[in-house]
Structure formats: C-alpha cells, structure tokens
Amino acid sequence: MIMASQSVVDRLLDEDADSLRELEGSIEASFRLNVEATYTQEQYDVVLVG
C-alpha cells in the first residue's frame, strides 16, 4: 500500500500509471493507493500488507 497526498496519488494514477504497472509486473505484486489528507506532497509511506 502506498499512502500519499492526493496530488501524489493523482499523479501515480495518471502521468506515472505506466511506470507503476511496469513496477508491479517486475515485482509480481500490486499496489493499493491510499490518500492521506494530512500528508504534504513530500510525505509518503509504503506499507507491506499481507
């Protein structure tokens, strides 16, 4: 799971969607994106779920 600000999640779903899919394929896992309203653009967390 990637926890980030709305602007970062929007970019991952739009401009960087192809790169994100490529990364998912190379590590054979999928990402879940979660908007954290209190995060700034510079803040993010990657959480291993599972």
PyMOL commands that place a pseudoatom at each C-alpha (Angstrom):
pseudoatom trace, name=CA, resn=MET, resi=1, chain=A, elem=C, hetatm=0, pos=[0.000, 0.000, 0.000]
pseudoatom trace, name=CA, resn=ILE, resi=2, chain=A, elem=C, hetatm=0, pos=[1.245, 3.459, -0.858]
pseudoatom trace, name=CA, resn=MET, resi=3, chain=A, elem=C, hetatm=0, pos=[-0.039, 6.205, 1.412]
pseudoatom trace, name=CA, resn=ALA, resi=4, chain=A, elem=C, hetatm=0, pos=[0.435, 9.705, -0.009]
pseudoatom trace, name=CA, resn=SER, resi=5, chain=A, elem=C, hetatm=0, pos=[-1.178, 13.078, -0.576]
pseudoatom trace, name=CA, resn=GLN, resi=6, chain=A, elem=C, hetatm=0, pos=[-3.980, 13.466, -3.099]
pseudoatom trace, name=CA, resn=SER, resi=7, chain=A, elem=C, hetatm=0, pos=[-1.685, 15.129, -5.630]
pseudoatom trace, name=CA, resn=VAL, resi=8, chain=A, elem=C, hetatm=0, pos=[0.832, 12.278, -5.480]
pseudoatom trace, name=CA, resn=VAL, resi=9, chain=A, elem=C, hetatm=0, pos=[-1.865, 9.604, -5.801]
pseudoatom trace, name=CA, resn=ASP, resi=10, chain=A, elem=C, hetatm=0, pos=[-3.393, 11.504, -8.740]
pseudoatom trace, name=CA, resn=ARG, resi=11, chain=A, elem=C, hetatm=0, pos=[-0.015, 11.596, -10.479]
pseudoatom trace, name=CA, resn=LEU, resi=12, chain=A, elem=C, hetatm=0, pos=[0.582, 7.889, -9.887]
pseudoatom trace, name=CA, resn=LEU, resi=13, chain=A, elem=C, hetatm=0, pos=[-2.792, 7.136, -11.445]
pseudoatom trace, name=CA, resn=ASP, resi=14, chain=A, elem=C, hetatm=0, pos=[-2.287, 9.496, -14.400]
pseudoatom trace, name=CA, resn=GLU, resi=15, chain=A, elem=C, hetatm=0, pos=[1.192, 10.543, -15.530]
pseudoatom trace, name=CA, resn=ASP, resi=16, chain=A, elem=C, hetatm=0, pos=[3.050, 7.657, -13.873]
pseudoatom trace, name=CA, resn=ALA, resi=17, chain=A, elem=C, hetatm=0, pos=[0.461, 4.896, -14.371]
pseudoatom trace, name=CA, resn=ASP, resi=18, chain=A, elem=C, hetatm=0, pos=[2.549, 3.050, -16.975]
pseudoatom trace, name=CA, resn=SER, resi=19, chain=A, elem=C, hetatm=0, pos=[5.622, 3.093, -14.735]
pseudoatom trace, name=CA, resn=LEU, resi=20, chain=A, elem=C, hetatm=0, pos=[3.593, 1.878, -11.770]
pseudoatom trace, name=CA, resn=ARG, resi=21, chain=A, elem=C, hetatm=0, pos=[2.173, -1.028, -13.820]
pseudoatom trace, name=CA, resn=GLU, resi=22, chain=A, elem=C, hetatm=0, pos=[5.670, -1.916, -15.018]
pseudoatom trace, name=CA, resn=LEU, resi=23, chain=A, elem=C, hetatm=0, pos=[6.959, -1.946, -11.442]
pseudoatom trace, name=CA, resn=GLU, resi=24, chain=A, elem=C, hetatm=0, pos=[4.022, -4.087, -10.321]
pseudoatom trace, name=CA, resn=GLY, resi=25, chain=A, elem=C, hetatm=0, pos=[4.840, -6.579, -13.061]
pseudoatom trace, name=CA, resn=SER, resi=26, chain=A, elem=C, hetatm=0, pos=[8.538, -6.715, -12.259]
pseudoatom trace, name=CA, resn=ILE, resi=27, chain=A, elem=C, hetatm=0, pos=[7.964, -7.424, -8.555]
pseudoatom trace, name=CA, resn=GLU, resi=28, chain=A, elem=C, hetatm=0, pos=[4.866, -9.560, -9.171]
pseudoatom trace, name=CA, resn=ALA, resi=29, chain=A, elem=C, hetatm=0, pos=[2.746, -7.600, -6.721]
pseudoatom trace, name=CA, resn=SER, resi=30, chain=A, elem=C, hetatm=0, pos=[0.103, -4.922, -6.930]
pseudoatom trace, name=CA, resn=PHE, resi=31, chain=A, elem=C, hetatm=0, pos=[-0.100, -1.593, -5.178]
pseudoatom trace, name=CA, resn=ARG, resi=32, chain=A, elem=C, hetatm=0, pos=[-3.070, -0.160, -3.385]
pseudoatom trace, name=CA, resn=LEU, resi=33, chain=A, elem=C, hetatm=0, pos=[-3.066, 3.628, -3.245]
pseudoatom trace, name=CA, resn=ASN, resi=34, chain=A, elem=C, hetatm=0, pos=[-4.446, 5.411, -0.209]
pseudoatom trace, name=CA, resn=VAL, resi=35, chain=A, elem=C, hetatm=0, pos=[-4.895, 9.187, 0.085]
pseudoatom trace, name=CA, resn=GLU, resi=36, chain=A, elem=C, hetatm=0, pos=[-3.766, 10.643, 3.389]
pseudoatom trace, name=CA, resn=ALA, resi=37, chain=A, elem=C, hetatm=0, pos=[-5.294, 14.107, 3.727]
pseudoatom trace, name=CA, resn=THR, resi=38, chain=A, elem=C, hetatm=0, pos=[-2.707, 15.280, 6.267]
pseudoatom trace, name=CA, resn=TYR, resi=39, chain=A, elem=C, hetatm=0, pos=[0.327, 14.383, 4.112]
pseudoatom trace, name=CA, resn=THR, resi=40, chain=A, elem=C, hetatm=0, pos=[2.189, 17.009, 2.115]
pseudoatom trace, name=CA, resn=GLN, resi=41, chain=A, elem=C, hetatm=0, pos=[3.480, 16.279, -1.371]
pseudoatom trace, name=CA, resn=GLU, resi=42, chain=A, elem=C, hetatm=0, pos=[6.866, 15.322, 0.087]
pseudoatom trace, name=CA, resn=GLN, resi=43, chain=A, elem=C, hetatm=0, pos=[5.446, 12.770, 2.535]
pseudoatom trace, name=CA, resn=TYR, resi=44, chain=A, elem=C, hetatm=0, pos=[4.579, 9.178, 1.698]
pseudoatom trace, name=CA, resn=ASP, resi=45, chain=A, elem=C, hetatm=0, pos=[4.657, 5.723, 3.236]
pseudoatom trace, name=CA, resn=VAL, resi=46, chain=A, elem=C, hetatm=0, pos=[4.997, 2.344, 1.607]
pseudoatom trace, name=CA, resn=VAL, resi=47, chain=A, elem=C, hetatm=0, pos=[3.396, -0.329, 3.780]
pseudoatom trace, name=CA, resn=LEU, resi=48, chain=A, elem=C, hetatm=0, pos=[3.772, -4.067, 3.275]
pseudoatom trace, name=CA, resn=VAL, resi=49, chain=A, elem=C, hetatm=0, pos=[0.361, -5.682, 3.646]
pseudoatom trace, name=CA, resn=GLY, resi=50, chain=A, elem=C, hetatm=0, pos=[-0.129, -9.269, 3.720]
for i in range(1, 50): cmd.bond("trace and resi %d" % i, "trace and resi %d" % (i + 1))
show_as sticks, trace
zoom trace
